[in-house]
Amino acid sequence: MTQAPPPRALPKDHPVLPDQRVGVLLVNLGTPEATDYWSMRRYLKEFLSDRRVVETSRLIWWPVLNFIILTFRPARSGRNYKAIWNETLGELPLKTITRSQAEKLAARLGEGRVVVDWAMRYGKPSIAEKLDALTKQGCDRVLVAPLYPQYAAATTATVGDKTFEALAKMRWQPALRLAPPWHDDPVYIGAVANSIRAGLARLDFEPETILASFHGIPMEYFQKGDPYHCQCAKTTRLLREALGLPPERFMMTFQSRFGPREWLRPYTDETVKDLARKGVKRLAIVTPGFVADCLETIEEIGVENATLFRENGGEKFARIECLNDGEGGLDVIEAVVRRELSGWA
């Protein structure tokens, strides 16, 4: 009988430790590395080339993206990002907050077998880079937690796509779990409701209406079966009940639409103008679909929509901050992570 050859020695950097560890990878959308034209172009090209984000036929979309959008949009987007750029750290708030969330979660989980890291779906640090780093630290199991309370194919699913794309290139794959959304989790609803109460208490006025503004998706995606609208509606209803407000005082809207197609309605900007024109003088907006403040909350809501409200007759406007890396926000992320690590750590 022919004997099998002896196994070859493992590489020095092979991820083997005496006690295998469990990795937790928090993933958010991403940010450009700078606000100049070419940095913005690279970021926008990666983002808008994702087939989950734009489902239009490539024969139509490729020339539109490369010859029109990537020619003109980087400069305009760069100006918007520059308005919220952190010059001290050389990055955008989303990156700063996501890093802090990971560091604070690691502190909460202690110095045991769990290793916490963070990545961005678009831009840096990449999911592949951080999965590799976790395996080299001895993590044979990894929980990937997309930081989106409501599921959408263009957010949660594309994190899964990129994660499995990275795994497909690995010889030795870690076991993987992908955390589900938490749109109706009592810890999340309670934290957002408390954040709204605290935000309102700091104001020098009482809003007549509060809008819960979520990032929109094309109506076509909803019609194809995406559960995002339904989950946003449930989040809104649960928050309204927690706050004890009637439907006319706490309304759901959708922001950040792009292109000529119809997106989920009602649109935030149109609702803001309509309320002001109907005589509403005091308005507040909360963005419960975002776990961290970013361009869409700071600039689009806090500047653009505030301006629209005042230009159309409104007087008092407030943007209530996201949960970010505060205690309430960390309570939510920790609850999700601990639940999904059950049996692993």
Secondary structure, DSSP 8 states (H G I E B T S, - for coil): -----------TT----SS-EEEEEEEEEEE-S-SSHHHHHHHHHHHHT-TTT--S-HHHHHHHIIIIIHHHHHHHHHHHHHTT-BTTTTB-HHHHHHHHHHHHHHHHH-SSSEEEEEEEEEESSBHHHHHHHHHHTTEEEEEEEES-SS--IIIIIHHHHHHHHHHTT-SS--EEEE----TT-HHHHHHHHHHHHHHHHTSSS--SEEEEEEE--BHHHHHTT--HHHHHHHHHHHHHHHHT--TTTEEEEEE---SSS-BSSSBHHHHHHHHHHTT--EEEEE-TT-SS--HIIIIIIIIIIHHHHHHTT--EEEEE---TTSHHHHHHHHHHHHHHTTTT-
